[in-house]
Amino acid sequence: MKIDKDKFTELISQSVLGALSESEKKELEGILKNADEEMIKQYRNLFLTSLHLPLTVEMHEPSHRVKESVLEKIRSMQKENIKDGKNASQFTFLMSQEGKWVKHPVEGVYVKLLSADTQRNYGVMLYDVEAGIYFPPHHHSGPEECYVLEGDLQVGERILTAGDFHHADADSDHGMLYTKNGCRLLIIAALSDYYPA
């Protein structure tokens, strides 16, 4: 199958921006199945570049009212978390309906950050991935732990399903990942791989 590289560049650019139609998603999936190493590298580089886009936006200080509202919410959560005479600051709770799902640069992928430890450079995240999604090749600067909560995830030749676990060593590279039916994953990994400084 001959691949039109200009069309491929257009599709991957729209993909990382979340601007593909359903038919374009299927077209890109077909191209990725037959892509050569150079094209996979191009997709990976564009994907990694897109992760840095939020860092280019100027940060603004929230208003006093917003800041006080957030702090009041934190204080009320700390009061609720005091159990058995222990210090509430030692515990963090995030109930299932709390937290924010954030759209990932890969179309059809959503992430909820559950916990982050910047001093030890690790984060605990939930990934919600729609059916038929290809996740581009990527590098792990630190170890990654992946537990499949629901659905399926193809890693190399293996297909993981609910209850299966996968570990990737630090300084390792994943090839293309794929989910046929969609999946929900619990990921513990180097925070810098997911939220570059």
Secondary structure by P-SEA (a helix, b strand, c coil): cccaaaaaaaaaaaaaaccccaaaaaaaaaaaaaccaaaaaaaaaaaaaaaacccccbbbbccaaaaaaaaaaaaaaaaaacccccccccbbbbccccbbbbbcccccbbbbbcccccccbbbbbbbbbcccccccccccccbbbbbbcbbbbbcccccccccbbbbbcccccccbbbbcccccccccccccccccc
